[in-house]
Structure formats: structure tokens, C-alpha cells
Amino acid sequence: MSSTPPRPIVFMDVHIGETPAGRMKMELFSDITPKLFVKSDGTGSFSIYGEKFFFFITTAKCDFLDGKHVVFGRVIDGMLTLRKIEHVPTGPNNRPKLTVKIVERGEM
């Protein structure tokens, strides 16, 4: 009988402006989307698009994203940090008025 390896847990430390907002931990769905983020050469944590890329963390049903984007994980700890990000004031085009930046990330 084969056992399924545990899903990877990753973290992101976030700043809002210059202020630390907290840490979020996410479980990655490596068994569902194995080639999306993991490479056997150790470079799986880097984007093919360079340093600047984006992703969504949705907090409500988003049917308009279905068929356009891949769900690759879920937040398992740090919902307060996520709520802080949600409450950042926005300006034109719903862009945050303060920079929301991942200052540290890694695998647990």
C-alpha cells in the first residue's frame, strides 16, 4: 500500500507599507497540481516570469475566475494577516494605496 506524501506548507511574511502585517501559512496542492510549482532541481520556488509576478488569494466565491486560473493551495494559518491585507485602502482601479509586499517566504 503506497502512502501519499504530505502536502508542502509554505509561508509568507507580509509588510503593509513599512509595517509588518504578519505571516500566512499555505498548504500547496502538490498532489493535484504537481508540475505547477515544484521542480526536482530545487528551483520550484522561483517564477518563470522573474521577480515580479502575481497571484490571487480569494476570500469569497469567484466564479469569474473559473477556467482561467488554477487553484494551487489554501491558507491554513494567518487569516488575521489576510484580513489586514483586505482592509488596505484602495485608490483608482482598486490599486492599494499602501504597498503590500512579501518580505520573506519559504517552505516549512
C-alpha positions as CSV (number, residue, x, y, z in Angstrom):
1,M,0.0,0.0,0.0
2,S,1.5,3.3,-1.0
3,S,1.2,6.4,1.2
4,T,0.6,9.9,-0.1
5,P,3.4,12.2,0.9
6,P,2.2,15.2,2.9
7,R,1.4,18.4,1.0
8,P,4.1,21.1,1.3
9,I,3.4,24.0,3.7
10,V,4.9,27.4,2.7
11,F,4.9,30.7,4.5
12,M,4.9,34.4,3.5
13,D,5.8,37.2,5.8
14,V,4.0,40.4,4.7
15,H,4.5,44.1,5.2
16,I,1.9,46.7,4.6
17,G,3.8,49.9,3.8
18,E,6.8,49.6,6.1
19,T,4.8,47.9,8.9
20,P,5.0,44.1,9.4
21,A,1.5,42.7,9.0
22,G,2.2,39.0,9.9
23,R,2.7,35.6,8.5
24,M,0.5,33.4,6.4
25,K,1.0,29.7,6.0
26,M,-0.4,27.9,3.0
27,E,-0.8,24.3,2.1
28,L,0.1,23.6,-1.5
29,F,-2.0,21.1,-3.5
30,S,1.1,19.2,-4.8
31,D,-1.0,16.0,-5.3
32,I,-3.4,17.9,-7.6
33,T,-1.1,20.3,-9.5
34,P,2.4,18.7,-9.1
35,K,4.0,20.4,-12.0
36,L,2.7,23.9,-11.3
37,F,5.1,24.9,-8.6
38,V,7.6,22.1,-7.9
39,K,10.7,21.3,-9.9
40,S,13.1,18.5,-9.0
41,D,16.1,20.8,-9.4
42,G,15.2,22.9,-6.3
43,T,14.2,26.0,-8.3
44,G,10.4,25.5,-7.9
45,S,10.1,28.5,-5.6
46,F,11.0,30.9,-8.4
47,S,8.7,32.3,-11.0
48,I,9.4,31.8,-14.7
49,Y,8.4,35.4,-15.1
50,G,11.2,36.8,-13.0
51,E,10.9,38.6,-9.6
52,K,7.6,40.3,-10.3
53,F,4.5,38.1,-10.7
54,F,1.1,38.0,-9.1
55,F,-1.3,35.5,-7.7
56,F,-4.8,35.7,-6.1
57,I,-5.8,34.8,-2.6
58,T,-9.6,34.8,-2.8
59,T,-11.8,35.1,0.3
60,A,-15.1,34.7,-1.5
61,K,-16.6,32.7,-4.3
62,C,-15.1,34.0,-7.6
63,D,-16.9,32.2,-10.4
64,F,-15.5,34.7,-13.0
65,L,-12.0,33.1,-12.3
66,D,-13.2,29.6,-13.2
67,G,-11.5,28.2,-16.2
68,K,-8.9,31.0,-16.3
69,H,-6.8,30.4,-13.2
70,V,-5.5,27.4,-11.2
71,V,-6.1,26.8,-7.5
72,F,-2.8,25.6,-6.1
73,G,-3.3,25.9,-2.4
74,R,-5.1,27.3,0.6
75,V,-4.4,29.5,3.6
76,I,-4.2,27.3,6.8
77,D,-2.8,29.9,9.2
78,G,-2.6,33.7,9.2
79,M,-6.2,34.7,8.4
80,L,-5.7,37.8,10.5
81,T,-2.8,38.8,8.2
82,L,-5.0,38.2,5.2
83,R,-7.8,40.4,6.7
84,K,-5.2,43.2,7.2
85,I,-4.4,43.0,3.5
86,E,-8.1,43.1,2.6
87,H,-8.5,46.3,4.6
88,V,-5.7,48.2,2.9
89,P,-7.4,51.3,1.4
90,T,-7.5,51.4,-2.4
91,G,-7.4,54.2,-4.9
92,P,-8.1,54.4,-8.7
93,N,-8.6,51.0,-10.4
94,N,-8.7,49.4,-6.9
95,R,-5.0,49.6,-6.5
96,P,-3.8,49.5,-2.9
97,K,-2.7,53.0,-1.6
98,L,0.0,51.2,0.5
99,T,2.5,48.7,-0.8
100,V,1.7,45.1,0.2
101,K,4.9,43.2,0.0
102,I,6.1,39.7,0.7
103,V,9.3,40.3,2.5
104,E,10.2,36.7,3.3
105,R,8.9,33.3,2.0
106,G,9.9,29.7,2.3
107,E,8.9,26.2,2.9
108,M,8.2,25.0,6.4
